């Protein structure tokens, strides 16, 4: 068995290191179905090829259309709403800010 075969299946920590994300983010993404993985004995496992496919699909989406940094949402008068996307974990949060 060579190095690549041994590392075909990754733990949460290995996937987090590979993607440079927090372990909690990896588990949250897996639980939401955003990152393909399986639970074996209550522990998440990920195939390296599946993670690479997600990266490639994400990269294709980014190059096909520009991603806005903020989207305007419905807000009370005098305020503008924006969707903030966290660089660390990609989570969206809507906030209202003064004009």
N, C-alpha and C positions, 0 to 999 in steps of 0.2 A: 504494500500500500504506500503510495507516494504522498507528499505533502498536500497536494490539491485534493486527493480523495479523502484524506483525514479531515480537511477543513471544508468539505462540501456542506456539512450541517453545522450551523453556528448557534451558540447560546445567545441569550440576551446581551450579555457583556461583550461578546465578540461582535454581534451585530451593531451594538452601540459604538464600539471602537471603530468599526469599519465605516459607519455612516457619520461618525463624529457627532453623535447625539447622546442625550442623557438616557440611562437605562429605563427610567420611568416613561420617557417619551416612546421608546421602542415598544414597551408593553402596552401602552395606551393605544398606539397606532395598530398593533396586532389585534387588540381586543375590538377595535372599531372596524377591522377588516381593511385598513389602509396599507398594511404591510402583511404579505402572505406568510403565514406560519402555522404551526400546529402545536398543541399542548400535548406533551408526553409526560405522564406522571406529574401533572400540575405544573410543568415547566415548559416555557415556550422554546421552540426550536425553529430555525429558519434555514432554508436552502440558499446558499450563496447565489446560485443562478436566478432564484426568484427575486432576491434583493437587487441584483444587477438589472433584471428586467424592469423593476419598478424605477430604478434610476434612469434607465434608458427611456422609458415611457415619459417620465417627468421631464427629462431633457428635451424630448421631441415636442412635448406640449409647450415648453418655454420658447423653443425656437419657431414654432408655428404661429404663435400669436403673442404679442407683448402682454405681460402681466402688469396690471396697474398696481402702483404702490398703495393706493388708497381708493376706495369706492365711496361715492356719496350715498348716504342713506337718508330716509325720512327723519327729520329732526324738527324740534320746536323752532319758531321764528327766532332769528338771531343766533342760532347755533347751526353748525354744520356737523354732520356725522361722518365718521371715517371708519373703515375697517382696517385695523392694525394687524399685520401678520408678523408673528414672532420669528426672528431669524433662527433662534435656537431650536424650536420644535415645530414651527409651521402652523401653530394654532392661531385662529382668528378671534379677534375681540372687537366688538363695536363700541365706539366711544363718541360722545358728542362734545364738540369744542366750540368756543365762541368764534364768530366770524372775524 
